[in-house]
Amino acid sequence: MLVGMANRWVGITIDCANPKLLASFWSAILRIPATAEHGDDPGWATIGSRFDSRPRLTFQRVAEPKIGKVRIHLDIEVDDIEAGRCQVENLGGRWSGERHDYDEGVVMVMRDPEEHEFCLVQYFR
């Protein structure tokens, strides 16, 4: 065991069929620019950088299609849940039809252009 070793979360990699499409979608949703961390390799695309203060998202092309529900997903906080839903839909994503209203806020389960689930969350303040 290394004592004093600093571990840092630097990103999430998402398997997909079209890395450039998903990078463009998530770049617009999160307002994080795409980077050229993988050069011109069409099998990879990234938004953000490992040198940024927040984790990057990397998209990796895989041959097998998505089957079933993903066991991890992103939660994206929005100021207005309906405006967030419209933005997702305008960018090629969609609402799953699932909405949860809680005392602390609203959660809508969304899907990106390749059907990866994520949640839009509007917290009440």
Z-matrix of the N, CA and C atoms (Angstrom, degrees):
N
C 1 1.455
C 2 1.515 1 109.40
N 3 1.335 2 115.16 1 134.50
C 4 1.452 3 120.49 2 177.99
C 5 1.520 4 109.07 3 -92.29
N 6 1.309 5 116.82 4 117.39
C 7 1.451 6 121.88 5 179.99
C 8 1.522 7 108.68 6 -80.77
N 9 1.322 8 116.03 7 134.13
C 10 1.456 9 120.57 8 177.20
C 11 1.520 10 114.04 9 80.74
N 12 1.324 11 117.82 10 6.29
C 13 1.448 12 120.13 11 179.10
C 14 1.534 13 109.13 12 -70.86
N 15 1.335 14 116.86 13 131.68
C 16 1.461 15 121.35 14 -179.51
C 17 1.520 16 109.92 15 -94.78
N 18 1.312 17 116.38 16 121.55
C 19 1.457 18 121.56 17 175.01
C 20 1.516 19 108.25 18 -103.13
N 21 1.325 20 116.16 19 137.01
C 22 1.450 21 121.00 20 -178.60
C 23 1.526 22 109.84 21 -132.89
N 24 1.313 23 115.43 22 139.62
C 25 1.451 24 120.93 23 174.81
C 26 1.518 25 106.76 24 -82.49
N 27 1.332 26 117.44 25 119.80
C 28 1.465 27 121.03 26 -176.60
C 29 1.521 28 113.44 27 -111.87
N 30 1.339 29 118.07 28 -12.98
C 31 1.449 30 116.97 29 178.44
C 32 1.505 31 114.31 30 170.76
N 33 1.322 32 112.90 31 179.73
C 34 1.461 33 123.15 32 177.37
C 35 1.523 34 106.87 33 -130.15
N 36 1.329 35 116.84 34 137.95
C 37 1.463 36 121.64 35 174.99
C 38 1.518 37 108.41 36 -109.52
N 39 1.330 38 115.52 37 131.66
C 40 1.454 39 122.35 38 -177.69
C 41 1.525 40 108.80 39 -115.48
N 42 1.331 41 116.69 40 123.35
C 43 1.462 42 121.47 41 175.41
C 44 1.527 43 109.00 42 -72.82
N 45 1.335 44 116.61 43 140.41
C 46 1.460 45 120.03 44 -177.56
C 47 1.525 46 110.92 45 -162.04
N 48 1.315 47 116.03 46 174.53
C 49 1.464 48 121.56 47 176.91
C 50 1.525 49 111.70 48 -92.37
N 51 1.341 50 117.70 49 -31.63
C 52 1.456 51 121.69 50 -175.01
C 53 1.529 52 110.58 51 -131.34
N 54 1.327 53 117.73 52 87.08
C 55 1.463 54 120.95 53 -176.76
C 56 1.528 55 114.47 54 -56.95
N 57 1.317 56 118.35 55 -41.40
C 58 1.471 57 120.93 56 -178.27
C 59 1.532 58 111.07 57 -65.16
N 60 1.333 59 117.22 58 -41.28
C 61 1.463 60 121.13 59 178.81
C 62 1.526 61 110.64 60 -61.46
N 63 1.327 62 117.13 61 -47.57
C 64 1.466 63 119.43 62 -178.67
C 65 1.518 64 111.92 63 -69.20
N 66 1.324 65 117.81 64 -36.64
C 67 1.469 66 119.62 65 177.07
C 68 1.525 67 110.13 66 -62.40
N 69 1.316 68 117.49 67 -40.75
C 70 1.458 69 121.24 68 178.58
C 71 1.529 70 110.99 69 -64.13
N 72 1.331 71 117.26 70 -44.84
C 73 1.463 72 122.25 71 178.33
C 74 1.522 73 111.07 72 -59.34
N 75 1.332 74 116.91 73 -53.79
C 76 1.463 75 120.76 74 -176.18
C 77 1.525 76 112.19 75 -70.28
N 78 1.320 77 118.25 76 -30.51
C 79 1.459 78 121.42 77 175.56
C 80 1.523 79 110.04 78 -61.22
N 81 1.335 80 116.78 79 -42.70
C 82 1.464 81 121.09 80 179.25
C 83 1.524 82 111.64 81 -69.59
N 84 1.328 83 118.02 82 -42.56
C 85 1.469 84 121.20 83 -179.20
C 86 1.528 85 111.25 84 -63.70
N 87 1.326 86 115.97 85 -45.84
C 88 1.467 87 120.20 86 -173.72
C 89 1.532 88 113.69 87 -94.74
N 90 1.316 89 116.31 88 -6.87
C 91 1.476 90 121.45 89 -177.59
C 92 1.528 91 110.85 90 55.70
N 93 1.330 92 113.44 91 47.05
C 94 1.464 93 121.68 92 175.46
C 95 1.525 94 106.50 93 -120.32
N 96 1.326 95 118.59 94 125.66
C 97 1.463 96 119.44 95 -176.93
C 98 1.531 97 113.38 96 -69.22
N 99 1.332 98 114.24 97 149.23
C 100 1.463 99 120.35 98 172.45
C 101 1.522 100 108.37 99 -69.63
N 102 1.323 101 116.19 100 149.97
C 103 1.456 102 120.88 101 178.73
C 104 1.518 103 109.05 102 -125.71
N 105 1.302 104 115.98 103 168.91
C 106 1.471 105 121.57 104 -178.86
C 107 1.523 106 110.61 105 -106.58
N 108 1.322 107 117.21 106 41.27
C 109 1.455 108 120.58 107 -177.07
C 110 1.521 109 113.33 108 -63.77
N 111 1.338 110 116.62 109 -20.44
C 112 1.470 111 120.03 110 179.88
C 113 1.519 112 111.45 111 -114.16
N 114 1.327 113 116.95 112 17.30
C 115 1.452 114 121.01 113 178.89
C 116 1.518 115 111.27 114 63.39
N 117 1.326 116 116.61 115 -137.85
C 118 1.461 117 122.18 116 -178.85
C 119 1.522 118 112.79 117 -95.73
N 120 1.314 119 118.68 118 13.54
C 121 1.463 120 121.90 119 -178.63
C 122 1.527 121 108.97 120 -64.82
N 123 1.349 122 119.25 121 114.65
C 124 1.460 123 121.37 122 -178.16
C 125 1.533 124 113.84 123 -69.74
N 126 1.314 125 117.02 124 -9.12
C 127 1.457 126 120.98 125 179.47
C 128 1.510 127 113.84 126 -84.76
N 129 1.331 128 116.82 127 -1.67
C 130 1.459 129 120.84 128 -176.69
C 131 1.528 130 110.66 129 -141.66
N 132 1.319 131 116.64 130 149.15
C 133 1.464 132 122.84 131 170.10
C 134 1.524 133 107.16 132 -152.23
N 135 1.324 134 116.56 133 147.47
C 136 1.468 135 121.24 134 -176.04
C 137 1.516 136 110.39 135 -137.94
N 138 1.329 137 115.77 136 142.34
C 139 1.461 138 120.67 137 166.74
C 140 1.518 139 106.57 138 -115.42
N 141 1.318 140 115.30 139 139.86
C 142 1.455 141 120.08 140 -174.40
C 143 1.513 142 110.12 141 81.36
N 144 1.306 143 115.53 142 -173.31
C 145 1.455 144 121.30 143 -177.05
C 146 1.521 145 110.35 144 -147.00
N 147 1.307 146 115.74 145 153.27
C 148 1.468 147 118.31 146 176.85
C 149 1.516 148 111.33 147 -66.44
N 150 1.320 149 117.69 148 -10.35
C 151 1.456 150 121.77 149 178.18
C 152 1.531 151 112.87 150 -94.94
N 153 1.348 152 117.01 151 -4.23
C 154 1.467 153 121.46 152 178.76
C 155 1.526 154 110.19 153 -76.32
N 156 1.328 155 115.05 154 166.74
C 157 1.467 156 120.16 155 177.99
C 158 1.528 157 112.06 156 -78.76
N 159 1.315 158 117.51 157 -20.06
C 160 1.468 159 119.83 158 177.53
C 161 1.528 160 109.26 159 -113.76
N 162 1.318 161 116.68 160 155.67
C 163 1.467 162 120.62 161 -176.68
C 164 1.530 163 112.49 162 -62.03
N 165 1.317 164 115.70 163 147.69
C 166 1.462 165 121.49 164 177.30
C 167 1.532 166 109.44 165 -90.38
N 168 1.328 167 116.29 166 163.60
C 169 1.456 168 122.63 167 171.22
C 170 1.521 169 107.43 168 -115.96
N 171 1.320 170 116.25 169 126.96
C 172 1.449 171 121.78 170 177.49
C 173 1.521 172 108.32 171 -117.07
N 174 1.311 173 115.98 172 138.49
C 175 1.462 174 122.61 173 -178.87
C 176 1.517 175 108.26 174 -114.39
N 177 1.311 176 115.61 175 125.00
C 178 1.465 177 122.97 176 -174.51
C 179 1.527 178 109.59 177 -117.42
N 180 1.336 179 116.16 178 125.07
C 181 1.469 180 119.56 179 178.32
C 182 1.521 181 109.51 180 -69.93
N 183 1.324 182 115.00 181 132.74
C 184 1.463 183 122.17 182 174.33
C 185 1.525 184 108.39 183 -130.94
N 186 1.316 185 116.47 184 153.49
C 187 1.459 186 121.34 185 -176.40
C 188 1.525 187 112.52 186 -77.54
N 189 1.321 188 117.28 187 -36.98
C 190 1.462 189 119.61 188 -175.34
C 191 1.533 190 110.75 189 -78.24
N 192 1.344 191 116.76 190 142.58
C 193 1.464 192 120.61 191 179.48
C 194 1.524 193 111.10 192 -76.30
N 195 1.333 194 115.02 193 159.61
C 196 1.460 195 120.66 194 174.24
C 197 1.524 196 108.03 195 -68.68
N 198 1.302 197 116.58 196 130.97
C 199 1.460 198 122.10 197 177.95
C 200 1.527 199 107.54 198 -130.87
N 201 1.312 200 116.52 199 122.45
C 202 1.458 201 120.32 200 177.13
C 203 1.516 202 113.50 201 79.76
N 204 1.306 203 114.53 202 -177.48
C 205 1.461 204 122.62 203 -177.91
C 206 1.531 205 110.58 204 -76.96
N 207 1.325 206 114.50 205 137.04
C 208 1.457 207 120.71 206 175.35
C 209 1.529 208 108.21 207 -74.18
N 210 1.309 209 117.97 208 142.23
C 211 1.465 210 120.33 209 -174.74
C 212 1.521 211 113.43 210 -89.62
N 213 1.313 212 117.36 211 0.20
C 214 1.460 213 121.81 212 174.41
C 215 1.524 214 106.28 213 -139.68
N 216 1.324 215 116.69 214 143.22
C 217 1.456 216 118.94 215 178.61
C 218 1.520 217 109.81 216 -146.77
N 219 1.324 218 115.18 217 165.06
C 220 1.450 219 121.69 218 179.22
C 221 1.520 220 109.61 219 -93.41
N 222 1.326 221 117.11 220 145.17
C 223 1.456 222 123.89 221 170.71
C 224 1.529 223 106.65 222 -109.46
N 225 1.329 224 116.20 223 125.35
C 226 1.457 225 121.70 224 -178.11
C 227 1.522 226 108.20 225 -115.85
N 228 1.334 227 116.87 226 116.81
C 229 1.460 228 120.46 227 178.79
C 230 1.519 229 110.07 228 -78.97
N 231 1.334 230 115.54 229 133.21
C 232 1.460 231 121.96 230 177.53
C 233 1.524 232 109.20 231 -125.86
N 234 1.335 233 116.24 232 156.27
C 235 1.460 234 120.69 233 177.67
C 236 1.521 235 111.53 234 -78.16
N 237 1.339 236 116.53 235 -30.67
C 238 1.457 237 121.98 236 -177.69
C 239 1.523 238 108.20 237 -138.01
N 240 1.326 239 117.83 238 115.67
C 241 1.463 240 122.06 239 -172.78
C 242 1.523 241 112.03 240 -62.78
N 243 1.327 242 118.44 241 -40.64
C 244 1.469 243 120.55 242 -179.40
C 245 1.525 244 111.58 243 -71.09
N 246 1.326 245 117.73 244 -38.27
C 247 1.473 246 120.48 245 175.95
C 248 1.526 247 109.80 246 -65.12
N 249 1.327 248 116.75 247 -38.65
C 250 1.470 249 120.51 248 177.11
C 251 1.515 250 111.23 249 -63.56
N 252 1.326 251 116.25 250 -42.32
C 253 1.467 252 120.45 251 177.70
C 254 1.527 253 110.72 252 -60.74
N 255 1.318 254 117.25 253 -44.91
C 256 1.467 255 121.19 254 179.09
C 257 1.522 256 111.10 255 -61.60
N 258 1.322 257 116.99 256 -41.62
C 259 1.469 258 120.20 257 178.99
C 260 1.520 259 110.40 258 -60.90
N 261 1.328 260 117.05 259 -47.32
C 262 1.463 261 120.83 260 179.35
C 263 1.522 262 110.57 261 -58.37
N 264 1.319 263 116.53 262 -46.55
C 265 1.466 264 120.40 263 -178.38
C 266 1.523 265 111.98 264 -66.20
N 267 1.326 266 117.54 265 -38.15
C 268 1.472 267 121.15 266 177.91
C 269 1.521 268 112.35 267 -65.95
N 270 1.331 269 116.48 268 -24.77
C 271 1.470 270 121.15 269 -179.71
C 272 1.525 271 112.48 270 -93.00
N 273 1.331 272 117.80 271 2.41
C 274 1.461 273 120.64 272 176.93
C 275 1.505 274 115.49 273 104.14
N 276 1.320 275 117.84 274 1.10
C 277 1.459 276 121.21 275 174.80
C 278 1.516 277 109.38 276 -90.06
N 279 1.328 278 116.73 277 -174.79
C 280 1.460 279 119.13 278 178.79
C 281 1.524 280 111.05 279 -152.96
N 282 1.316 281 114.99 280 159.31
C 283 1.454 282 122.44 281 174.79
C 284 1.524 283 107.26 282 -85.59
N 285 1.316 284 117.39 283 136.28
C 286 1.464 285 122.51 284 -179.61
C 287 1.527 286 112.27 285 -75.49
N 288 1.334 287 116.44 286 -15.49
C 289 1.459 288 120.98 287 -173.77
C 290 1.520 289 112.18 288 96.05
N 291 1.332 290 115.92 289 -5.84
C 292 1.472 291 121.14 290 -178.40
C 293 1.526 292 110.01 291 -96.69
N 294 1.335 293 115.53 292 124.02
C 295 1.467 294 122.42 293 179.21
C 296 1.517 295 107.96 294 -135.29
N 297 1.332 296 115.62 295 139.61
C 298 1.466 297 121.62 296 178.07
C 299 1.527 298 108.28 297 -126.63
N 300 1.315 299 115.87 298 126.12
C 301 1.461 300 121.62 299 176.75
C 302 1.520 301 108.27 300 -106.51
N 303 1.320 302 115.65 301 120.29
C 304 1.458 303 122.56 302 -178.92
C 305 1.528 304 109.17 303 -119.27
N 306 1.325 305 117.23 304 167.53
C 307 1.466 306 120.57 305 176.62
C 308 1.524 307 111.29 306 -58.96
N 309 1.340 308 117.20 307 -35.46
C 310 1.469 309 120.31 308 -176.28
C 311 1.518 310 114.34 309 -88.89
N 312 1.351 311 117.59 310 -9.48
C 313 1.455 312 118.90 311 178.83
C 314 1.518 313 113.49 312 161.20
N 315 1.317 314 114.76 313 -166.12
C 316 1.458 315 123.11 314 -176.01
C 317 1.525 316 109.06 315 -120.89
N 318 1.331 317 115.58 316 140.84
C 319 1.464 318 122.07 317 176.74
C 320 1.529 319 107.89 318 -125.92
N 321 1.335 320 115.91 319 129.89
C 322 1.463 321 121.22 320 173.86
C 323 1.521 322 107.82 321 -119.52
N 324 1.328 323 116.45 322 128.03
C 325 1.460 324 121.27 323 177.96
C 326 1.520 325 107.70 324 -84.25
N 327 1.330 326 115.38 325 121.90
C 328 1.464 327 122.89 326 -176.49
C 329 1.525 328 109.58 327 -115.89
N 330 1.329 329 115.68 328 170.76
C 331 1.467 330 122.09 329 175.59
C 332 1.519 331 108.40 330 -134.67
N 333 1.330 332 116.31 331 137.20
C 334 1.460 333 120.09 332 176.74
C 335 1.532 334 108.97 333 -79.46
N 336 1.336 335 119.49 334 -179.65
C 337 1.465 336 120.29 335 -177.01
C 338 1.529 337 115.50 336 -59.47
N 339 1.333 338 118.46 337 -17.24
C 340 1.466 339 120.99 338 176.99
C 341 1.524 340 112.06 339 -108.42
N 342 1.332 341 116.16 340 17.28
C 343 1.462 342 122.81 341 174.59
C 344 1.528 343 115.20 342 75.44
N 345 1.339 344 119.11 343 15.44
C 346 1.464 345 120.86 344 172.63
C 347 1.529 346 107.92 345 -71.73
N 348 1.329 347 116.82 346 130.50
C 349 1.447 348 121.25 347 179.64
C 350 1.528 349 110.62 348 -76.82
N 351 1.337 350 114.97 349 143.92
C 352 1.463 351 121.77 350 169.50
C 353 1.515 352 106.94 351 -153.43
N 354 1.322 353 116.94 352 165.50
C 355 1.462 354 120.05 353 -177.94
C 356 1.516 355 110.79 354 -117.25
N 357 1.330 356 114.93 355 136.84
C 358 1.451 357 121.13 356 165.41
C 359 1.519 358 106.09 357 -93.33
N 360 1.320 359 116.39 358 134.91
C 361 1.457 360 121.47 359 -177.33
C 362 1.513 361 109.16 360 -128.82
N 363 1.323 362 116.43 361 127.79
C 364 1.469 363 121.51 362 172.40
C 365 1.515 364 106.49 363 -116.24
N 366 1.330 365 115.68 364 112.27
C 367 1.458 366 120.57 365 178.16
C 368 1.527 367 109.86 366 -86.40
N 369 1.338 368 115.68 367 141.52
C 370 1.451 369 120.12 368 173.76
C 371 1.523 370 107.73 369 -84.88
N 372 1.273 371 116.91 370 137.05
C 373 1.467 372 120.91 371 -177.08
C 374 1.501 373 110.00 372 -113.44
